[in-house]
Amino acid sequence: MSQNPVSTFDNDSAHWLVQARGVTKSFGEGAIRIPVLKGVDLDVARGEVLLLVGPSGSGKTTLLSVIAGILESDEGEVRILGESIPELSASDKTKFRRDHLGFIFQQYHLLPTLTAVENAAVPLLIRGVSKHDALAQAEAVLGNMGMGERLAALPTRLSGGEQQRVAIARALVGNPKLLLCDEPTASLDGETGHRIVQQLHDVGKQPDRAVIIVTHDTRIFEFGDRIVHMEDGRVDQIQHGQEEPG
Amino acid sequence: MNYVALKMLFGDRAKYLMLLAGLTFSTMLIVQQGSIFWGLMTWSQSGITNVNAPVWVADSNINQVEEIKPLADTAVTVVRSVPGVEWALPLYKGVQRARLRDGNYEQIALVGIDSSTLIGRPHTVLEGKIEDLRSPEAVAIDQLGIERLGGPENIYLGTTFEINDHRVRVVAIVKTQKSFQNFPFVYTTYERALSVTPEERRKLSYVLANPVSGVSPEELARRIHEQTGLGAFTEEQFGWKTVQWILQNTGIGVNFGTTVLLGFIVGMAISGQTFYLFTVENLPQFGALKAIGASTGMLARMILLQSFTVGFIGYGIGVGLATLFGLTAGSGGRLPFKETWPLLVGVAVALLLICSISSVISIRKLAKLEPAIVFRG
């Protein structure tokens, strides 16, 4: 399973899916430059569900963005599937995200004029899969998530839970290795949130996959293999599942 | 992603209709105004096109076809002496007063053509025979003349009226292109035209000429000018000279140009703003697409597809509406309306420009878009 972060890379890429070392990130210029990440080390193992928690401004969303390769770190390195993300060109980062990462956002960010199945098919369409095949695969994923009856519904006709399930289907349809989730339950009621995270947990437990969830929601802590507490831009504490932070 | 782009475009009904309305209005305005402008320019050349001659010889200082600067009678023989001239004939052209049977007066454009060859006669004879112009008092009158001089119940073959107190008789009704001044065209022989018009020292308006085989009208016009010092132009050159004079000496060009520019600006403003709003309102979604793996190039292609699709539809509807306007308001030659393919191509290019500029504004916004915004709640 997972171990405490170390300061050098462990080259066992068969075990580690994500490795981050000495990641720093600041925003602003000169006197108003604010350091948000202050040398973060983090490892995520294959088959692991990792929760990233901490108060607002602790740097967890910034860390998620850096891991995803959509924000450049000032220093340090992130490796996913053994690939050094900072060394990739902008277009290669885009391709890497397209081929290996799945995203789930707090606000879902579904395209409002596309139906549920069309929204779920978007990552495949971006990859150049034909419309027919993309819709068929998206339909299958949505069916597995209990959304088979709501395929033709527009996002405005879906409840928050249903929208999030469409977002999860969109994240899963391309079979990504790493699922990055930003506050996936923040807009959901307790029961729906619980069900959603259960589905994410099931995904994360599949071999060769991992899930990172940024959350404030203490009700879902039970689903994490590890809970990484961030404080003031640093990893403050790592707690293994079901443990009380100490 | 073309499918997604088009669903995004057509799915946002309000913005799509706003974009479509802006581009349709812009197209319609430019096509309609451009067609009326070109219709007017066609009317301005009717003095040339209603008289079929390859080369026109006039005073060297002439500016346009309606500006008559009479020539000496010897000009005809002078032109005939130029090598390459097959024939050269006199033409009278001038605005005269016709007195109707009810005592009213109406201004007419009198055209006197060579009586032996009848060269300079109109293309189409609707009633009667143009050869009857050789008979005493004979004139041919155009369809506008019928309308202006009393209507078909009062003006028909055999009807008489007066030109400068000289009685003339209608022997043919011909079809002509309306003139800029909107005077009816009345054709007669050159000799009769001279006899019914007031005394002047010079009455020869133009010399019409034709090149021999193997000499182009352009070459003949050049030779005539070089050897006689007279102004000599092909039919096309004289037409453009007339158009150029109108553009330089009237406000028509500025007026129509301003309206066309306004059409362009309105189209640009509406589509640019709506497209920008469309992009800004969908920024989180575009950000999500970027995060998921859509490149800026892919998003740019989506925006261009959306823009050109709505532009293409707007162009079709706009041209359709403008054509409908031309067919209804301009029917029977009441309105100068000439929709030409160069105008339609020009409008298509203008619309491409509008769509491209509108797209570039949005694409720039997307190029700068940080996908990280999708993680900010």
Interface residues (C-beta under 8 A of the other chain):
Chain A: T61 L64 S65 A68 I70 L71 S91 T94 K95 R97 R98 D99 L101 F103 F105 Q106 Q107 H109 L110 L111 P112 T113 L114 E118 V122 P123 L125 I126 R127 K131 R170 D182 E183 A186 V214
Chain B: M1 Y3 V4 K7 M8 F10 G11 D12 N282 P284 Q285 G287 A288 L289 K290 A291 I292 G293 A294 S295 M298 E370 P371 A372 V374 F375 R376 G377
